[in-house]
Amino acid sequence: MKTTGLSYNSRKALMVNIGESAGNEIANLIQRMAGEIEELRRTKVNVTRIVPSQEPHAVFDEPL
C-alpha cells in the first residue's frame, strides 16, 4: 500500500522551523489532503463532453 503524507524528515523539519504544534498541525493537514486526493483519483469518472458543432448548419441550400 502506498503511504501518503510527509516523510519523518519533512515532518521534523516543519516542527523545528515553525514550532512543534504548528508543524504537526500542517503535517497532519497535508496527510489528510493527500488521502482525499487519492480517494478522488480512485473514484474519478471520465466524462465525455458533447459539444455542438461550431459551424452553423444550413437548413436549405437555396434561399426562398
PDB file of N, CA, C and O in Angstrom:
ATOM      1  N   MET A   1       0.837  -1.180   0.000  1.00  0.00           N
ATOM      2  CA  MET A   1       0.000   0.000   0.000  1.00  0.00           C
ATOM      3  C   MET A   1       0.885   1.248   0.000  1.00  0.00           C
ATOM      4  O   MET A   1       1.882   1.316   0.719  1.00  0.00           O
ATOM      5  N   LYS A   2       0.515   2.204  -0.796  1.00  0.00           N
ATOM      6  CA  LYS A   2       1.271   3.444  -0.911  1.00  0.00           C
ATOM      7  C   LYS A   2       0.913   4.363   0.257  1.00  0.00           C
ATOM      8  O   LYS A   2      -0.261   4.597   0.543  1.00  0.00           O
ATOM      9  N   THR A   3       1.938   4.874   0.922  1.00  0.00           N
ATOM     10  CA  THR A   3       1.669   5.784   2.037  1.00  0.00           C
ATOM     11  C   THR A   3       1.604   7.204   1.520  1.00  0.00           C
ATOM     12  O   THR A   3       2.369   7.594   0.639  1.00  0.00           O
ATOM     13  N   THR A   4       0.692   7.965   2.072  1.00  0.00           N
ATOM     14  CA  THR A   4       0.560   9.364   1.689  1.00  0.00           C
ATOM     15  C   THR A   4       1.021  10.225   2.853  1.00  0.00           C
ATOM     16  O   THR A   4       0.980   9.803   4.008  1.00  0.00           O
ATOM     17  N   GLY A   5       1.448  11.403   2.545  1.00  0.00           N
ATOM     18  CA  GLY A   5       1.861  12.311   3.593  1.00  0.00           C
ATOM     19  C   GLY A   5       3.343  12.608   3.527  1.00  0.00           C
ATOM     20  O   GLY A   5       4.016  12.325   2.536  1.00  0.00           O
ATOM     21  N   LEU A   6       3.824  13.178   4.595  1.00  0.00           N
ATOM     22  CA  LEU A   6       5.213  13.611   4.654  1.00  0.00           C
ATOM     23  C   LEU A   6       6.108  12.547   5.279  1.00  0.00           C
ATOM     24  O   LEU A   6       5.670  11.735   6.093  1.00  0.00           O
ATOM     25  N   SER A   7       7.366  12.577   4.876  1.00  0.00           N
ATOM     26  CA  SER A   7       8.353  11.685   5.488  1.00  0.00           C
ATOM     27  C   SER A   7       8.673  12.201   6.892  1.00  0.00           C
ATOM     28  O   SER A   7       8.323  13.323   7.258  1.00  0.00           O
ATOM     29  N   TYR A   8       9.332  11.368   7.646  1.00  0.00           N
ATOM     30  CA  TYR A   8       9.734  11.749   9.006  1.00  0.00           C
ATOM     31  C   TYR A   8      10.610  12.997   8.954  1.00  0.00           C
ATOM     32  O   TYR A   8      10.431  13.912   9.757  1.00  0.00           O
ATOM     33  N   ASN A   9      11.557  13.041   8.015  1.00  0.00           N
ATOM     34  CA  ASN A   9      12.469  14.190   7.916  1.00  0.00           C
ATOM     35  C   ASN A   9      11.717  15.481   7.594  1.00  0.00           C
ATOM     36  O   ASN A   9      12.028  16.533   8.153  1.00  0.00           O
ATOM     37  N   SER A  10      10.738  15.410   6.704  1.00  0.00           N
ATOM     38  CA  SER A  10       9.965  16.608   6.357  1.00  0.00           C
ATOM     39  C   SER A  10       9.142  17.076   7.543  1.00  0.00           C
ATOM     40  O   SER A  10       9.069  18.272   7.826  1.00  0.00           O
ATOM     41  N   ARG A  11       8.528  16.134   8.231  1.00  0.00           N
ATOM     42  CA  ARG A  11       7.723  16.461   9.417  1.00  0.00           C
ATOM     43  C   ARG A  11       8.604  17.095  10.495  1.00  0.00           C
ATOM     44  O   ARG A  11       8.216  18.085  11.116  1.00  0.00           O
ATOM     45  N   LYS A  12       9.779  16.529  10.712  1.00  0.00           N
ATOM     46  CA  LYS A  12      10.708  17.049  11.725  1.00  0.00           C
ATOM     47  C   LYS A  12      11.193  18.447  11.348  1.00  0.00           C
ATOM     48  O   LYS A  12      11.308  19.315  12.213  1.00  0.00           O
ATOM     49  N   ALA A  13      11.480  18.675  10.051  1.00  0.00           N
ATOM     50  CA  ALA A  13      11.928  19.998   9.606  1.00  0.00           C
ATOM     51  C   ALA A  13      10.844  21.040   9.841  1.00  0.00           C
ATOM     52  O   ALA A  13      11.149  22.164  10.243  1.00  0.00           O
ATOM     53  N   LEU A  14       9.588  20.689   9.598  1.00  0.00           N
ATOM     54  CA  LEU A  14       8.488  21.614   9.878  1.00  0.00           C
ATOM     55  C   LEU A  14       8.444  21.972  11.355  1.00  0.00           C
ATOM     56  O   LEU A  14       8.323  23.142  11.717  1.00  0.00           O
ATOM     57  N   MET A  15       8.542  20.967  12.195  1.00  0.00           N
ATOM     58  CA  MET A  15       8.452  21.194  13.642  1.00  0.00           C
ATOM     59  C   MET A  15       9.608  22.033  14.154  1.00  0.00           C
ATOM     60  O   MET A  15       9.422  22.866  15.041  1.00  0.00           O
ATOM     61  N   VAL A  16      10.799  21.826  13.608  1.00  0.00           N
ATOM     62  CA  VAL A  16      11.968  22.593  14.043  1.00  0.00           C
ATOM     63  C   VAL A  16      11.856  24.044  13.595  1.00  0.00           C
ATOM     64  O   VAL A  16      12.188  24.954  14.354  1.00  0.00           O
ATOM     65  N   ASN A  17      11.391  24.269  12.364  1.00  0.00           N
ATOM     66  CA  ASN A  17      11.391  25.617  11.803  1.00  0.00           C
ATOM     67  C   ASN A  17      10.200  26.478  12.218  1.00  0.00           C
ATOM     68  O   ASN A  17      10.348  27.692  12.360  1.00  0.00           O
ATOM     69  N   ILE A  18       9.028  25.886  12.416  1.00  0.00           N
ATOM     70  CA  ILE A  18       7.876  26.715  12.773  1.00  0.00           C
ATOM     71  C   ILE A  18       7.267  26.337  14.118  1.00  0.00           C
ATOM     72  O   ILE A  18       6.252  26.903  14.525  1.00  0.00           O
ATOM     73  N   GLY A  19       7.868  25.407  14.791  1.00  0.00           N
ATOM     74  CA  GLY A  19       7.370  25.011  16.107  1.00  0.00           C
ATOM     75  C   GLY A  19       6.668  23.665  16.035  1.00  0.00           C
ATOM     76  O   GLY A  19       6.115  23.281  15.004  1.00  0.00           O
ATOM     77  N   GLU A  20       6.704  22.963  17.155  1.00  0.00           N
ATOM     78  CA  GLU A  20       6.174  21.602  17.182  1.00  0.00           C
ATOM     79  C   GLU A  20       4.678  21.554  16.925  1.00  0.00           C
ATOM     80  O   GLU A  20       4.212  20.738  16.131  1.00  0.00           O
ATOM     81  N   SER A  21       3.931  22.409  17.580  1.00  0.00           N
ATOM     82  CA  SER A  21       2.482  22.379  17.440  1.00  0.00           C
ATOM     83  C   SER A  21       2.034  22.740  16.024  1.00  0.00           C
ATOM     84  O   SER A  21       1.231  22.026  15.424  1.00  0.00           O
ATOM     85  N   ALA A  22       2.556  23.850  15.488  1.00  0.00           N
ATOM     86  CA  ALA A  22       2.172  24.287  14.140  1.00  0.00           C
ATOM     87  C   ALA A  22       2.683  23.313  13.084  1.00  0.00           C
ATOM     88  O   ALA A  22       1.973  23.017  12.122  1.00  0.00           O
ATOM     89  N   GLY A  23       3.889  22.818  13.249  1.00  0.00           N
ATOM     90  CA  GLY A  23       4.447  21.863  12.294  1.00  0.00           C
ATOM     91  C   GLY A  23       3.650  20.576  12.249  1.00  0.00           C
ATOM     92  O   GLY A  23       3.406  20.022  11.177  1.00  0.00           O
ATOM     93  N   ASN A  24       3.244  20.101  13.424  1.00  0.00           N
ATOM     94  CA  ASN A  24       2.441  18.890  13.499  1.00  0.00           C
ATOM     95  C   ASN A  24       1.073  19.110  12.857  1.00  0.00           C
ATOM     96  O   ASN A  24       0.560  18.237  12.157  1.00  0.00           O
ATOM     97  N   GLU A  25       0.492  20.273  13.098  1.00  0.00           N
ATOM     98  CA  GLU A  25      -0.816  20.593  12.517  1.00  0.00           C
ATOM     99  C   GLU A  25      -0.744  20.639  10.987  1.00  0.00           C
ATOM    100  O   GLU A  25      -1.615  20.093  10.310  1.00  0.00           O
ATOM    101  N   ILE A  26       0.276  21.277  10.450  1.00  0.00           N
ATOM    102  CA  ILE A  26       0.436  21.368   9.000  1.00  0.00           C
ATOM    103  C   ILE A  26       0.708  19.994   8.402  1.00  0.00           C
ATOM    104  O   ILE A  26       0.151  19.655   7.358  1.00  0.00           O
ATOM    105  N   ALA A  27       1.551  19.204   9.045  1.00  0.00           N
ATOM    106  CA  ALA A  27       1.852  17.861   8.545  1.00  0.00           C
ATOM    107  C   ALA A  27       0.595  16.995   8.533  1.00  0.00           C
ATOM    108  O   ALA A  27       0.370  16.250   7.579  1.00  0.00           O
ATOM    109  N   ASN A  28      -0.219  17.083   9.570  1.00  0.00           N
ATOM    110  CA  ASN A  28      -1.470  16.319   9.607  1.00  0.00           C
ATOM    111  C   ASN A  28      -2.431  16.778   8.522  1.00  0.00           C
ATOM    112  O   ASN A  28      -3.097  15.955   7.894  1.00  0.00           O
ATOM    113  N   LEU A  29      -2.508  18.079   8.297  1.00  0.00           N
ATOM    114  CA  LEU A  29      -3.366  18.617   7.250  1.00  0.00           C
ATOM    115  C   LEU A  29      -2.930  18.100   5.877  1.00  0.00           C
ATOM    116  O   LEU A  29      -3.762  17.683   5.071  1.00  0.00           O
ATOM    117  N   ILE A  30      -1.635  18.131   5.623  1.00  0.00           N
ATOM    118  CA  ILE A  30      -1.108  17.642   4.345  1.00  0.00           C
ATOM    119  C   ILE A  30      -1.425  16.161   4.175  1.00  0.00           C
ATOM    120  O   ILE A  30      -1.784  15.726   3.081  1.00  0.00           O
ATOM    121  N   GLN A  31      -1.296  15.393   5.236  1.00  0.00           N
ATOM    122  CA  GLN A  31      -1.580  13.966   5.162  1.00  0.00           C
ATOM    123  C   GLN A  31      -3.061  13.711   4.859  1.00  0.00           C
ATOM    124  O   GLN A  31      -3.387  12.840   4.052  1.00  0.00           O
ATOM    125  N   ARG A  32      -3.954  14.466   5.501  1.00  0.00           N
ATOM    126  CA  ARG A  32      -5.394  14.308   5.227  1.00  0.00           C
ATOM    127  C   ARG A  32      -5.728  14.716   3.798  1.00  0.00           C
ATOM    128  O   ARG A  32      -6.514  14.048   3.127  1.00  0.00           O
ATOM    129  N   MET A  33      -5.130  15.812   3.331  1.00  0.00           N
ATOM    130  CA  MET A  33      -5.379  16.265   1.965  1.00  0.00           C
ATOM    131  C   MET A  33      -4.874  15.241   0.954  1.00  0.00           C
ATOM    132  O   MET A  33      -5.536  14.987  -0.053  1.00  0.00           O
ATOM    133  N   ALA A  34      -3.717  14.656   1.209  1.00  0.00           N
ATOM    134  CA  ALA A  34      -3.176  13.641   0.306  1.00  0.00           C
ATOM    135  C   ALA A  34      -4.108  12.431   0.250  1.00  0.00           C
ATOM    136  O   ALA A  34      -4.299  11.848  -0.818  1.00  0.00           O
ATOM    137  N   GLY A  35      -4.682  12.053   1.376  1.00  0.00           N
ATOM    138  CA  GLY A  35      -5.641  10.952   1.402  1.00  0.00           C
ATOM    139  C   GLY A  35      -6.888  11.270   0.601  1.00  0.00           C
ATOM    140  O   GLY A  35      -7.398  10.414  -0.122  1.00  0.00           O
ATOM    141  N   GLU A  36      -7.382  12.489   0.722  1.00  0.00           N
ATOM    142  CA  GLU A  36      -8.566  12.896  -0.040  1.00  0.00           C
ATOM    143  C   GLU A  36      -8.275  12.926  -1.541  1.00  0.00           C
ATOM    144  O   GLU A  36      -9.127  12.545  -2.343  1.00  0.00           O
ATOM    145  N   ILE A  37      -7.093  13.372  -1.920  1.00  0.00           N
ATOM    146  CA  ILE A  37      -6.714  13.394  -3.332  1.00  0.00           C
ATOM    147  C   ILE A  37      -6.659  11.969  -3.879  1.00  0.00           C
ATOM    148  O   ILE A  37      -7.138  11.712  -4.984  1.00  0.00           O
ATOM    149  N   GLU A  38      -6.091  11.058  -3.131  1.00  0.00           N
ATOM    150  CA  GLU A  38      -6.042   9.660  -3.562  1.00  0.00           C
ATOM    151  C   GLU A  38      -7.447   9.095  -3.729  1.00  0.00           C
ATOM    152  O   GLU A  38      -7.714   8.368  -4.685  1.00  0.00           O
ATOM    153  N   GLU A  39      -8.343   9.422  -2.809  1.00  0.00           N
ATOM    154  CA  GLU A  39      -9.728   8.962  -2.896  1.00  0.00           C
ATOM    155  C   GLU A  39     -10.403   9.515  -4.147  1.00  0.00           C
ATOM    156  O   GLU A  39     -11.130   8.794  -4.830  1.00  0.00           O
ATOM    157  N   LEU A  40     -10.167  10.785  -4.449  1.00  0.00           N
ATOM    158  CA  LEU A  40     -10.729  11.394  -5.653  1.00  0.00           C
ATOM    159  C   LEU A  40     -10.186  10.731  -6.915  1.00  0.00           C
ATOM    160  O   LEU A  40     -10.932  10.518  -7.871  1.00  0.00           O
ATOM    161  N   ARG A  41      -8.907  10.406  -6.927  1.00  0.00           N
ATOM    162  CA  ARG A  41      -8.319   9.741  -8.086  1.00  0.00           C
ATOM    163  C   ARG A  41      -8.898   8.347  -8.280  1.00  0.00           C
ATOM    164  O   ARG A  41      -9.138   7.923  -9.411  1.00  0.00           O
ATOM    165  N   ARG A  42      -9.122   7.639  -7.187  1.00  0.00           N
ATOM    166  CA  ARG A  42      -9.674   6.284  -7.286  1.00  0.00           C
ATOM    167  C   ARG A  42     -11.105   6.286  -7.774  1.00  0.00           C
ATOM    168  O   ARG A  42     -11.510   5.378  -8.500  1.00  0.00           O
ATOM    169  N   THR A  43     -11.881   7.292  -7.390  1.00  0.00           N
ATOM    170  CA  THR A  43     -13.302   7.310  -7.728  1.00  0.00           C
ATOM    171  C   THR A  43     -13.609   8.214  -8.918  1.00  0.00           C
ATOM    172  O   THR A  43     -14.775   8.482  -9.209  1.00  0.00           O
ATOM    173  N   LYS A  44     -12.579   8.682  -9.599  1.00  0.00           N
ATOM    174  CA  LYS A  44     -12.759   9.591 -10.734  1.00  0.00           C
ATOM    175  C   LYS A  44     -13.534   8.889 -11.847  1.00  0.00           C
ATOM    176  O   LYS A  44     -13.294   7.721 -12.154  1.00  0.00           O
ATOM    177  N   VAL A  45     -14.438   9.605 -12.422  1.00  0.00           N
ATOM    178  CA  VAL A  45     -15.214   9.106 -13.554  1.00  0.00           C
ATOM    179  C   VAL A  45     -14.867   9.965 -14.757  1.00  0.00           C
ATOM    180  O   VAL A  45     -14.930  11.193 -14.688  1.00  0.00           O
ATOM    181  N   ASN A  46     -14.502   9.325 -15.854  1.00  0.00           N
ATOM    182  CA  ASN A  46     -14.216  10.067 -17.075  1.00  0.00           C
ATOM    183  C   ASN A  46     -15.525  10.512 -17.710  1.00  0.00           C
ATOM    184  O   ASN A  46     -16.463   9.726 -17.841  1.00  0.00           O
ATOM    185  N   VAL A  47     -15.579  11.763 -18.097  1.00  0.00           N
ATOM    186  CA  VAL A  47     -16.778  12.333 -18.700  1.00  0.00           C
ATOM    187  C   VAL A  47     -16.445  12.751 -20.123  1.00  0.00           C
ATOM    188  O   VAL A  47     -15.484  13.482 -20.360  1.00  0.00           O
ATOM    189  N   THR A  48     -17.244  12.282 -21.058  1.00  0.00           N
ATOM    190  CA  THR A  48     -17.098  12.708 -22.446  1.00  0.00           C
ATOM    191  C   THR A  48     -18.078  13.849 -22.678  1.00  0.00           C
ATOM    192  O   THR A  48     -19.293  13.675 -22.582  1.00  0.00           O
ATOM    193  N   ARG A  49     -17.536  14.998 -22.981  1.00  0.00           N
ATOM    194  CA  ARG A  49     -18.394  16.161 -23.204  1.00  0.00           C
ATOM    195  C   ARG A  49     -18.947  16.131 -24.611  1.00  0.00           C
ATOM    196  O   ARG A  49     -18.240  15.825 -25.571  1.00  0.00           O
ATOM    197  N   ILE A  50     -20.206  16.450 -24.714  1.00  0.00           N
ATOM    198  CA  ILE A  50     -20.855  16.529 -26.008  1.00  0.00           C
ATOM    199  C   ILE A  50     -21.046  18.008 -26.310  1.00  0.00           C
ATOM    200  O   ILE A  50     -21.845  18.695 -25.674  1.00  0.00           O
ATOM    201  N   VAL A  51     -20.298  18.475 -27.288  1.00  0.00           N
ATOM    202  CA  VAL A  51     -20.304  19.895 -27.631  1.00  0.00           C
ATOM    203  C   VAL A  51     -20.880  20.039 -29.028  1.00  0.00           C
ATOM    204  O   VAL A  51     -20.464  19.325 -29.941  1.00  0.00           O
ATOM    205  N   PRO A  52     -21.834  20.952 -29.214  1.00  0.00           N
ATOM    206  CA  PRO A  52     -22.372  21.154 -30.556  1.00  0.00           C
ATOM    207  C   PRO A  52     -21.288  21.626 -31.511  1.00  0.00           C
ATOM    208  O   PRO A  52     -20.303  22.239 -31.100  1.00  0.00           O
ATOM    209  N   SER A  53     -21.479  21.340 -32.763  1.00  0.00           N
ATOM    210  CA  SER A  53     -20.533  21.751 -33.788  1.00  0.00           C
ATOM    211  C   SER A  53     -20.418  23.272 -33.802  1.00  0.00           C
ATOM    212  O   SER A  53     -21.394  23.972 -33.532  1.00  0.00           O
ATOM    213  N   GLN A  54     -19.245  23.776 -34.110  1.00  0.00           N
ATOM    214  CA  GLN A  54     -19.015  25.212 -34.113  1.00  0.00           C
ATOM    215  C   GLN A  54     -19.517  25.899 -35.380  1.00  0.00           C
ATOM    216  O   GLN A  54     -19.810  27.095 -35.357  1.00  0.00           O
ATOM    217  N   GLU A  55     -19.620  25.159 -36.487  1.00  0.00           N
ATOM    218  CA  GLU A  55     -20.088  25.794 -37.718  1.00  0.00           C
ATOM    219  C   GLU A  55     -21.597  25.628 -37.846  1.00  0.00           C
ATOM    220  O   GLU A  55     -22.128  24.556 -37.554  1.00  0.00           O
ATOM    221  N   PRO A  56     -22.296  26.680 -38.281  1.00  0.00           N
ATOM    222  CA  PRO A  56     -23.751  26.576 -38.418  1.00  0.00           C
ATOM    223  C   PRO A  56     -24.123  25.672 -39.588  1.00  0.00           C
ATOM    224  O   PRO A  56     -23.436  25.651 -40.609  1.00  0.00           O
ATOM    225  N   HIS A  57     -25.193  24.939 -39.436  1.00  0.00           N
ATOM    226  CA  HIS A  57     -25.678  24.052 -40.483  1.00  0.00           C
ATOM    227  C   HIS A  57     -26.813  24.750 -41.229  1.00  0.00           C
ATOM    228  O   HIS A  57     -27.763  25.238 -40.617  1.00  0.00           O
ATOM    229  N   ALA A  58     -26.705  24.791 -42.533  1.00  0.00           N
ATOM    230  CA  ALA A  58     -27.758  25.398 -43.345  1.00  0.00           C
ATOM    231  C   ALA A  58     -28.894  24.399 -43.501  1.00  0.00           C
ATOM    232  O   ALA A  58     -28.668  23.228 -43.803  1.00  0.00           O
ATOM    233  N   VAL A  59     -30.128  24.877 -43.290  1.00  0.00           N
ATOM    234  CA  VAL A  59     -31.293  24.012 -43.446  1.00  0.00           C
ATOM    235  C   VAL A  59     -31.622  23.881 -44.924  1.00  0.00           C
ATOM    236  O   VAL A  59     -31.967  22.793 -45.387  1.00  0.00           O
ATOM    237  N   PHE A  60     -31.522  24.962 -45.662  1.00  0.00           N
ATOM    238  CA  PHE A  60     -31.799  24.970 -47.085  1.00  0.00           C
ATOM    239  C   PHE A  60     -30.577  25.457 -47.831  1.00  0.00           C
ATOM    240  O   PHE A  60     -29.892  26.377 -47.386  1.00  0.00           O
ATOM    241  N   ASP A  61     -30.306  24.841 -48.960  1.00  0.00           N
ATOM    242  CA  ASP A  61     -29.177  25.274 -49.764  1.00  0.00           C
ATOM    243  C   ASP A  61     -29.485  26.564 -50.541  1.00  0.00           C
ATOM    244  O   ASP A  61     -28.606  27.401 -50.746  1.00  0.00           O
ATOM    245  N   GLU A  62     -30.755  26.710 -50.972  1.00  0.00           N
ATOM    246  CA  GLU A  62     -31.132  27.868 -51.760  1.00  0.00           C
ATOM    247  C   GLU A  62     -32.106  28.740 -50.982  1.00  0.00           C
ATOM    248  O   GLU A  62     -32.974  28.219 -50.282  1.00  0.00           O
ATOM    249  N   PRO A  63     -31.977  30.061 -51.091  1.00  0.00           N
ATOM    250  CA  PRO A  63     -32.933  30.926 -50.420  1.00  0.00           C
ATOM    251  C   PRO A  63     -34.299  30.824 -51.101  1.00  0.00           C
ATOM    252  O   PRO A  63     -34.377  30.523 -52.292  1.00  0.00           O
ATOM    253  N   LEU A  64     -35.353  31.070 -50.365  1.00  0.00           N
ATOM    254  CA  LEU A  64     -36.705  31.006 -50.920  1.00  0.00           C
ATOM    255  C   LEU A  64     -37.092  32.243 -51.668  1.00  0.00           C
ATOM    256  O   LEU A  64     -38.205  32.327 -52.188  1.00  0.00           O
TER     257      LEU A  64
END
